[in-house]
Amino acid sequence: MLRRSHRVTAISAAVALALGAVAPAAFAQEGSSVVVLMPTRSNNYLAEWIRGAEDEAARQGIGLTIIENNFDQAEQDVQVQQQINVGETPDAYVWWPAGNDAGVASLNALAATGVPVIQTNQLPAAGAEDAVVAYTGVDDVLNGEVATQLLVDARDALVDAGTLELSSEGGNAIAIKFVAGYAAGDDRMTGFHNVADPAGINLIAEEAAGFDAQTGYTAAQALITANREAGIDMVYAQNDNLAVGAIQALEEAGFEPGVDVAVVGGTCHGNLDELRDGKQYATGLQAAFLEGLYTINTVARYLADPTVQEGTYNEPATADGFPDFPAQISEFNFIPNPGILSTDLDATVLWGSPLTELCVY
């Protein structure tokens, strides 16, 4: 049964320039097969995740089959039954649910086949921990903590500069979130409150939006209209696309992001112009390509040695190539999520790749 151990919450500084990437070692037996069930690559983050997964599968000699759904758990449930009934048994499943809680029955069905299941991107739903042998990928609670500490830093910097007068003792914030019910967004809000509440930040409103700039813009417009009188000092957007939309809405409403309101994103990707211009104070370097690569690498290590260590393993945020991945995986295997200031974009490298490659797609 998976047991979550103490989480590392320290925020990494911008890492130094890389000397060159070194490919991770091969672990899996040549010819192993893995089936990934996940939402669609029409989402840019998922497309980049798939690119990393396919690159690592080729390096490990793994045959990879990816079955996609349109962020629709009912569709994914049908796909699971079709996969089970097809009679071709892979060596492992990778499970990325469209709806974490709603997909538990399908997860249990996969586990009942006897094929090991490794979950990615969203932590197993409560009560479903026994259905997976391990989790690998992002730590969304940590993502929320990193982004919110950056929001605290942004608040303090603007107050010290004399351009932001707080509307309450610790400042008022609004949050623009992923779609309702998406577990990653819920975990990020847990991380938000872990840092924001002790820092005195007053969350006055939050809105479920989506993953793209347009939904971020629409949600921000509604939040600004409803809460402007109370005062909006900070905006927490759960990814940078949402932050881009929020910045557009703020500017149209007469705000000056980076001057009289602090904006922070949670997953670097897409257009970095707002970061470069200082309108967005900072972001978290959550690299979709590296998450996909790391997920398949974790599966390969499990197939080579199915011993699973108790607790959590946080891969370090090294610059000069891939870290030395341990031969045995842990119950929870997390990629790094360093916080990156807008001034550090061009000097930041993670696992041998510059931020400007990892975050622009």
C-alpha positions as CSV (number, residue, x, y, z in Angstrom):
1,M,0.0,0.0,0.0
2,L,1.3,3.5,-0.9
3,R,2.2,5.7,2.1
4,R,3.1,9.3,1.6
5,S,6.2,10.3,3.6
6,H,7.3,13.8,4.5
7,R,7.3,16.2,1.6
8,V,10.3,18.3,0.7
9,T,9.0,21.9,0.4
10,A,12.2,23.9,-0.1
11,I,12.3,26.0,-3.3
12,S,15.3,25.5,-5.5
13,A,17.2,28.5,-6.8
14,A,17.8,28.9,-10.5
15,V,20.3,26.2,-11.5
16,A,23.6,26.9,-13.4
17,L,24.2,26.4,-17.1
18,A,24.5,22.8,-18.1
19,L,27.7,21.2,-19.4
20,G,25.7,18.7,-21.5
21,A,23.0,16.1,-21.0
22,V,23.8,12.4,-20.3
23,A,21.1,9.9,-21.3
24,P,19.7,7.9,-18.4
25,A,20.8,4.3,-18.2
26,A,18.8,1.5,-19.9
27,F,17.0,-0.8,-17.4
28,A,14.1,-2.6,-19.1
29,Q,14.4,-5.9,-20.9
30,E,14.5,-5.3,-24.6
31,G,11.0,-5.9,-26.1
32,S,9.0,-5.0,-23.0
33,S,5.6,-3.5,-23.7
34,V,3.8,-0.8,-21.8
35,V,0.3,0.6,-22.4
36,V,-0.4,4.2,-21.3
37,L,-4.1,5.3,-20.8
38,M,-4.3,9.1,-20.6
39,P,-6.1,12.2,-21.8
40,T,-5.5,13.6,-25.3
41,R,-2.4,15.1,-26.7
42,S,-4.5,18.0,-28.1
43,N,-3.5,19.6,-24.8
44,N,0.0,21.0,-25.3
45,Y,1.3,19.7,-22.0
46,L,0.2,16.2,-22.7
47,A,1.7,16.3,-26.2
48,E,5.0,17.3,-24.7
49,W,4.7,14.5,-22.0
50,I,4.1,12.0,-24.8
51,R,7.2,13.2,-26.6
52,G,9.3,12.6,-23.5
53,A,7.7,9.2,-22.9
54,E,8.3,8.1,-26.5
55,D,11.9,9.2,-26.4
56,E,12.6,7.2,-23.3
57,A,10.7,4.2,-24.5
58,A,12.9,4.1,-27.6
59,R,16.0,4.4,-25.4
60,Q,14.8,1.6,-23.1
61,G,13.7,-0.7,-25.9
62,I,10.1,-0.6,-24.7
63,G,7.2,-1.0,-27.1
64,L,4.8,1.9,-26.1
65,T,1.1,2.0,-26.8
66,I,-0.7,5.2,-25.9
67,I,-4.6,5.2,-25.7
68,E,-6.0,8.7,-25.4
69,N,-9.3,10.1,-24.3
70,N,-10.8,13.6,-24.6
71,F,-10.6,14.3,-20.8
72,D,-13.6,12.1,-20.5
73,Q,-13.7,9.5,-17.8
74,A,-16.6,7.6,-19.4
75,E,-14.6,7.3,-22.6
76,Q,-11.6,6.1,-20.7
77,D,-13.6,3.5,-18.9
78,V,-14.7,2.0,-22.2
79,Q,-11.1,2.1,-23.4
80,V,-10.0,0.2,-20.3
81,Q,-12.5,-2.6,-20.9
82,Q,-11.5,-2.8,-24.5
83,Q,-7.9,-3.1,-23.6
84,I,-8.6,-5.8,-21.0
85,N,-10.7,-7.8,-23.4
86,V,-8.3,-7.6,-26.4
87,G,-6.3,-10.4,-24.9
88,E,-2.9,-8.8,-25.4
89,T,-1.3,-8.4,-22.0
90,P,1.4,-5.7,-21.7
91,D,4.2,-5.9,-19.1
92,A,2.9,-2.8,-17.4
93,Y,0.2,-0.1,-17.5
94,V,0.6,3.6,-17.0
95,W,-2.5,5.2,-15.6
96,W,-3.3,8.9,-16.0
97,P,-7.0,9.2,-15.2
98,A,-9.3,11.7,-16.8
99,G,-11.1,11.9,-13.5
100,N,-9.1,10.6,-10.6
101,D,-12.0,9.7,-8.3
102,A,-14.4,8.7,-11.1
103,G,-11.8,6.4,-12.6
104,V,-11.2,4.2,-9.6
105,A,-13.3,1.4,-10.9
106,S,-11.3,1.3,-14.1
107,L,-8.0,1.5,-12.2
108,N,-9.1,-1.5,-10.1
109,A,-10.1,-3.4,-13.2
110,L,-6.6,-2.9,-14.6
111,A,-5.0,-4.0,-11.4
112,A,-7.2,-7.1,-11.3
113,T,-5.5,-8.4,-14.5
114,G,-2.3,-8.9,-12.5
115,V,-0.4,-6.5,-14.7
116,P,1.4,-3.9,-12.6
117,V,-0.1,-0.4,-12.8
118,I,2.0,2.7,-12.2
119,Q,0.0,6.0,-11.9
120,T,1.3,9.3,-13.2
121,N,0.6,13.0,-13.0
122,Q,-2.1,12.7,-10.4
123,L,-1.7,10.9,-7.1
124,P,-3.9,7.8,-6.6
125,A,-7.4,8.6,-5.3
126,A,-8.0,8.0,-1.6
127,G,-8.8,4.3,-1.2
128,A,-7.3,3.3,-4.5
129,E,-3.6,3.1,-3.3
130,D,-3.5,-0.7,-3.4
131,A,-4.3,-0.8,-7.1
132,V,-1.0,0.7,-8.1
133,V,2.5,-0.4,-7.4
134,A,3.9,3.1,-7.4
135,Y,3.3,6.7,-8.4
136,T,5.7,8.7,-10.7
137,G,5.6,12.2,-12.0
138,V,4.8,15.6,-10.6
139,D,4.0,16.5,-7.0
140,D,1.1,19.0,-7.4
141,V,1.0,19.8,-3.7
142,L,4.6,20.9,-4.0
143,N,3.8,22.8,-7.2
144,G,1.2,24.8,-5.3
145,E,3.6,25.4,-2.4
146,V,6.4,26.6,-4.7
147,A,4.1,28.9,-6.7
148,T,2.6,30.4,-3.5
149,Q,5.9,31.0,-1.9
150,L,6.8,32.9,-5.1
151,L,3.5,34.8,-4.7
152,V,4.5,35.8,-1.2
153,D,7.9,36.9,-2.5
154,A,6.2,38.9,-5.3
155,R,3.8,40.6,-2.8
156,D,6.7,41.6,-0.5
157,A,8.8,42.9,-3.4
158,L,6.0,45.1,-4.8
159,V,5.2,46.4,-1.3
160,D,8.9,47.2,-0.7
161,A,9.0,49.0,-4.1
162,G,6.1,51.1,-3.0
163,T,3.9,50.2,-6.0
164,L,1.5,47.9,-4.2
165,E,-0.7,49.0,-1.2
166,L,-2.3,45.9,0.3
167,S,-6.1,45.7,0.5
168,S,-5.9,43.7,3.7
169,E,-3.1,43.0,6.3
170,G,-1.6,40.2,4.3
171,G,-3.1,41.1,0.9
172,N,-6.1,39.8,-1.1
173,A,-5.6,37.1,-3.7
174,I,-7.7,35.4,-6.4
175,A,-7.0,32.0,-7.8
176,I,-7.6,30.7,-11.3
177,K,-7.7,27.0,-11.4
178,F,-7.9,23.9,-13.6
179,V,-11.2,22.4,-14.6
180,A,-13.5,21.5,-11.7
181,G,-12.8,18.1,-10.2
182,Y,-9.3,17.7,-11.8
183,A,-7.2,16.3,-8.9
184,A,-4.0,18.1,-9.8
185,G,-5.8,21.4,-9.3
186,D,-7.2,20.3,-6.0
187,D,-3.7,19.3,-4.8
188,R,-2.3,22.6,-6.0
189,M,-4.9,24.5,-3.9
190,T,-3.8,22.4,-0.9
191,G,-0.3,23.5,-1.5
192,F,-1.5,27.1,-1.9
193,H,-3.1,27.1,1.5
194,N,-0.1,25.4,3.1
195,V,1.9,28.5,2.3
196,A,-0.7,31.3,1.9
197,D,-2.5,30.9,5.2
198,P,0.6,31.2,7.4
199,A,1.7,34.2,5.2
200,G,-1.5,36.0,5.9
201,I,-2.8,36.0,2.3
202,N,-6.5,36.3,2.1
203,L,-8.0,34.2,-0.7
204,I,-11.1,36.2,-1.5
205,A,-12.3,34.2,-4.6
206,E,-11.3,31.3,-6.8
207,E,-12.6,30.1,-10.2
208,A,-12.4,26.8,-12.1
209,A,-11.3,27.7,-15.6
210,G,-9.3,25.2,-17.7
211,F,-5.8,24.9,-19.0
212,D,-5.5,27.6,-21.7
213,A,-5.1,31.3,-21.9
214,Q,-8.7,31.9,-23.1
215,T,-10.3,30.2,-20.1
216,G,-7.9,32.0,-17.8
217,Y,-8.9,35.3,-19.4
218,T,-12.6,34.5,-19.0
219,A,-12.3,33.4,-15.4
220,A,-10.1,36.4,-14.5
221,Q,-12.6,38.8,-16.1
222,A,-15.4,37.4,-13.9
223,L,-13.2,37.4,-10.7
224,I,-12.1,41.0,-11.3
225,T,-15.7,42.2,-11.9
226,A,-16.9,40.5,-8.7
227,N,-14.0,41.4,-6.4
228,R,-12.5,44.7,-7.6
229,E,-14.2,46.7,-4.8
230,A,-12.6,44.4,-2.2
231,G,-9.2,44.9,-3.7
232,I,-7.1,42.4,-5.7
233,D,-3.4,42.4,-4.8
234,M,-2.3,39.0,-6.1
235,V,-3.3,36.4,-8.7
236,Y,-2.4,32.7,-8.4
237,A,-2.8,30.9,-11.7
238,Q,-2.3,27.2,-11.7
239,N,-0.3,27.2,-14.9
240,D,1.3,29.9,-17.1
241,N,-1.3,29.8,-19.8
242,L,-3.9,30.7,-17.3
243,A,-1.6,33.5,-16.0
244,V,-1.3,34.9,-19.6
245,G,-5.1,35.1,-19.8
246,A,-5.3,36.7,-16.4
247,I,-2.7,39.3,-17.2
248,Q,-4.7,40.3,-20.3
249,A,-7.9,40.7,-18.3
250,L,-6.0,42.7,-15.6
251,E,-4.6,45.1,-18.1
252,E,-7.9,45.6,-19.8
253,A,-9.3,46.4,-16.3
254,G,-6.6,49.1,-15.7
255,F,-4.2,47.1,-13.5
256,E,-0.5,47.0,-14.1
257,P,0.7,43.4,-13.5
258,G,4.1,43.4,-11.9
259,V,3.5,46.9,-10.5
260,D,0.2,47.1,-8.6
261,V,-0.7,43.5,-8.7
262,A,1.5,40.4,-8.4
263,V,0.9,37.4,-10.7
264,V,2.5,34.0,-10.4
265,G,2.0,30.8,-12.5
266,G,2.4,27.2,-11.6
267,T,3.6,25.3,-14.7
268,C,5.9,27.0,-17.1
269,H,4.8,26.5,-20.7
270,G,3.8,28.4,-23.8
271,N,4.4,32.1,-24.2
272,L,7.2,33.4,-21.8
273,D,6.7,37.1,-22.9
274,E,4.9,38.1,-19.7
275,L,7.7,36.5,-17.6
276,R,10.3,38.3,-19.6
277,D,8.5,41.6,-19.3
278,G,8.1,41.2,-15.5
279,K,4.3,41.2,-15.7
280,Q,4.4,37.7,-14.3
281,Y,6.8,37.6,-11.3
282,A,7.8,33.9,-11.4
283,T,6.8,30.4,-12.3
284,G,7.4,26.8,-11.4
285,L,9.6,24.7,-13.7
286,Q,7.4,21.7,-14.2
287,A,8.7,20.1,-17.4
288,A,6.2,18.0,-19.3
289,F,8.9,16.4,-21.4
290,L,10.9,15.3,-18.4
291,E,7.7,14.0,-16.6
292,G,7.0,11.8,-19.6
293,L,10.6,10.6,-19.8
294,Y,10.8,10.0,-16.1
295,T,7.5,8.1,-16.0
296,I,8.7,5.6,-18.6
297,N,12.1,5.4,-16.9
298,T,10.4,4.6,-13.6
299,V,8.4,1.8,-15.4
300,A,11.7,0.5,-16.9
301,R,13.4,0.3,-13.5
302,Y,10.4,-1.5,-12.0
303,L,10.4,-4.1,-14.8
304,A,14.1,-4.7,-14.2
305,D,13.6,-4.9,-10.4
306,P,10.0,-5.0,-9.0
307,T,11.2,-4.1,-5.5
308,V,9.5,-0.9,-4.4
309,Q,11.1,1.1,-1.6
310,E,8.8,2.6,1.0
311,G,8.2,6.4,1.0
312,T,9.0,9.3,-1.2
313,Y,12.0,9.9,-3.5
314,N,12.5,13.5,-4.9
315,E,14.8,13.6,-7.9
316,P,17.3,16.5,-7.5
317,A,17.1,19.6,-9.7
318,T,20.5,19.1,-11.3
319,A,21.7,21.1,-14.3
320,D,24.4,19.1,-15.9
321,G,22.5,16.1,-17.3
322,F,20.2,13.5,-15.8
323,P,20.7,12.6,-12.1
324,D,21.8,9.1,-11.2
325,F,18.3,7.5,-11.0
326,P,18.3,4.8,-8.3
327,A,17.9,1.2,-9.5
328,Q,14.9,0.5,-7.3
329,I,11.9,2.8,-7.5
330,S,10.0,4.2,-4.5
331,E,6.3,4.3,-3.7
332,F,6.3,8.0,-4.8
333,N,8.8,9.2,-7.4
334,F,8.7,12.9,-8.0
335,I,10.4,15.1,-10.6
336,P,11.8,18.4,-9.4
337,N,9.7,21.6,-9.5
338,P,12.1,24.5,-8.8
339,G,10.7,28.0,-8.6
340,I,12.1,30.3,-11.3
341,L,12.1,34.1,-11.2
342,S,11.4,36.0,-14.4
343,T,15.0,37.3,-14.3
344,D,16.5,33.8,-14.3
345,L,14.8,32.4,-17.5
346,D,17.8,32.3,-19.7
347,A,20.2,31.0,-17.0
348,T,18.1,28.1,-15.9
349,V,18.8,24.5,-17.0
350,L,17.2,21.3,-15.6
351,W,18.6,17.8,-16.4
352,G,20.7,19.2,-19.2
353,S,18.0,21.1,-21.0
354,P,17.5,24.9,-20.8
355,L,14.2,26.3,-19.5
356,T,13.6,28.0,-22.8
357,E,13.4,24.5,-24.4
358,L,11.5,22.8,-21.6
359,C,8.9,25.4,-21.2
360,V,8.2,26.6,-24.8
361,Y,5.8,24.3,-26.6
